[in-house]
């Protein structure tokens, strides 16, 4: 009898755990993953990303979604940024630039006066039309926390692709078996704006389905946006990625905290 009760309890626990996992998976489909209070102030020329003339006194705030965004629906009016004074600020501009590659397009850079006097941004909400690439409305989504630049960038999303997936051509070495696109809260480089190098590669650890942890063969897509591709030689599927603190730097040269993210597979297996 005790054995039967134990077996039943374990079965119920397993079902409950799977249900909770499914809830988490459904939540990740449509939500704001992060908002990052970037450089304050931005260089005036940054507004050119939105096709506007240079403007001083503006802050940058990358807002990252769990889904890719239809660029034709991106507009400043779609976003309302609440600041600590209680004021609601409409951005001066909103753009998917510079993260425009085919596997990116989930980061909207907001530029606006988000920290007047002693105020700081505290949340961001979608208040007018904004759609994902499948035409789903994102109206009403709200990010309840804005990460300060000084906190350093963390990982917020990771997707696993075949290395020959469209959009990855030429990024990884020939011996690559899988590629994991890492999405950070903001753009990342080495210290003081340096290119990503061996120190950053060995700071990244990928946990595989077989229980082994490996470093990537290389880090690719080393440009000025918030996406980095980890090229992996092993065939066992990547399960999660962790990064040692202090190796990836945002535009203010603040280094990442220790950070870890689970990997979502986009491979046919």
N, C-alpha and C positions, 0 to 999 in steps of 0.2 A: 504493500500500500504506500509506504513512504517513497519507494522507488518510483511508483506511478505518479505520485504527487510531485516529486522532484522533476520528472520528465515533463509533466504538464506545465510546471512553472517555468522551466527552461524554454519550452515551446512558446509560451505566452510572452516571455521576455524577448525572444527572438523576433516574434511578430511585431511587438511594440517598438523594438529598436529599428526594424526595417521601415515601419510606418513613419517614425521620426526622421529617418534618413530621407524618405520620400518627401516629407514636408520641407526639409532643408533644400532638396533639389528643386522643388517647385518654387520656393522662395527666391532662389538664385536666378530664376529665369527673368524676372522683371523687378529690378530694384536698383537703387543707387548704392554702389559699393563704397564709394568714398568721395569726400570733398577735401581738398588740400589747399590751405591758404598759402599760396606761393609767394614769390618775391613782392616785397612791399617797400618802396614802390617798384613797379616794373620800369625798365627803360622805356622812354616815351615812344620809341619806334615799334614797340611790341604791338601796338594797335594796327600796324600794317597787316598783321595776320588776318584781320577782319576787313581789310580794304579801306581802312580809315587813316586819316593823317595822324602824325605823332600827337600823343596827348600825355601830359604829365600827371602825376598824382594818382596813378591807377595801380591796383593790385591784380595779381593773377590768381585764378582758382581753377585747377583742373577738377572736373566732376566726372567720375567714372561710373559707367552703367554695366550691368551684367549682360546686356544685350547690345548689339551693334545698332547705331543710330542712323536714321535716314537724314543725310545732310541737308536735304531740301527743306526739312521742317525745323532746322535749328535757327533760332532767333533769340535776341536778348530778352524780348518780352515773355518768352516761355519760362524764364527763370526769375524767382524771387529769392533774394538773399537776405535773411534776417541777421541784423548785427546786434551786439550786446546792448546798445542803447534802446533797442526795441524798434528801431526804424527798419523798414523794408526797402531794400535797394534793388533797382533793376540794373543789370549790367550794361555797360556801354556797348559791349559786343560779346558775341558768342560764336565759337568756331570749332570745327573738328581738327583744324590745323594745330600742330604739325603731324598728328597721328592719323594719316590719311590712307595708309596702305590697306590692301584688301582684307587682311585679317585683323586689322585694328578697328578704327572708326567706332570706338566705344567711349572715348574721352572727349568731353566738351570743355574747351578752355573758355572760362569766363574772365573778362577783363572789366574792372569797374572800381569805384571808390568804396571798397569794402571795410576800410579801417579808418574812418575819419576821427580825428582827435585821439581819444583813448579807446575807441570802440574796436571790436573784433567781430568777424563773421562767426555766427553760431549755428546756422542751418541753411539749407537750400531746398526749395520746393519747385515743382513743375506746375505752373499756374495757367499756361496756355498751351496750344497745340505743339506737341512733340511726339514723334513716332519712331518706332524701331524699324529696321529694314523690312520686316514682314507686315508693316502697316498697323501694328498694335499701338494704341494710344498709351502714352506714359503720363498723361495728365494726373496730377494728384500725388505722384511719387515725391517722397520727402527724405532728405538726408538729415538726420538729427544731430550729426556731429561734424564739425570741421576741424581737421587736424592742423595744428600749427606747423609752420615751416621748420621751426627749430627742433621739432620732434624727429625729423629725418623721415625719408620715404620708406614705406612698408609695401610688401607684396599684397595685392588685392584680388588677383585673378590669375589662373594658369590654365592653358589649353594645350592638349597633346595632339600633334598632327603627324601624318606621314611626312618624311623629309622632302618628298616630291610633290606635296600638296601645292595647289595653285596659290601663289603669293609667297612661296618659300624658295623659289627657284634661285640657285646659286648662293644661298645663305650658308649652308652647312657643308662640312667636308664629305667626301664620297662615302666614307665608312659609317656615316650616320644612319641609325636605324629608326630613330624617332626624334621629333623636335617639339620642345615645350616652349610656347610663347608665354613669357612672364610679363604681367602688367603691374607696374608700380604706381603708387599714388601720384607721383610726378616724374618729370624727366630725370634720368640718372646718368651719371658719368663716373669716372674715377675721381680722385681728389683734385680739387682746383680745376675742374673741367677737363681732366685728362681722359684719353680714350680708355675704354675698358680693356684690361690686360690680364696677365696671369694671376695677379692677386685677387681679382674679382672672380675669375673662373674657379679657382680653388676654394673660394669662400662659399660657392654654391654647392649644395649637396642634394642629390636626387634620390629619394627612397623608391625602390622598385618593388613590383608586386612579389618578387621572389624573396624579399626581405633584405636584399643587399642595398647599400648606399654607395653612390658613385658621384664623381665630379663630371660635369659635361666635358665633351671633347673640346668644345669651343663655345664662345658667346658671340652671337651674330646680331645683325640689325643694330649696330652701334651708331645710332644717330641721335638727334636731340629730343626725341619724344620719350614716352614712358614705357616703351616696349623693348624687351630684350629676348632673344631666342636662345635657349639652351639646346645645343646639339648633342645628342646622346648616342653612344655606340651600341649599348646593350639593347637586346630585343624585349626583355621583360618590361611590361608596361610601367611607366612612371606613375607613382601614386601620389607623391607629395614632393614639394621643394622647400628646402630651408636655406637661409642665408645667415652667415655669421655677421654679427654687428660690426659696423665701422668701415665697410668697403665700397658701398654705393652711395654717391653723393648727389644731392639735389642742387638746383642752380644757386642756392645760397651757401653751398659747400657744407651743408649739414649732412652727417653720415647716417646711414640706416641703422635702426635698432635691429636686434635679432628678430627675424621674421620668418614665417612659415605659411604655406598655402597648399591646399589639396589641389590635385590636377584633374581637370575634366577632360575626358577623352573625346576627340573628334575623328578617331580612326575607326574604320570598319573591321571589326574583329569577330 
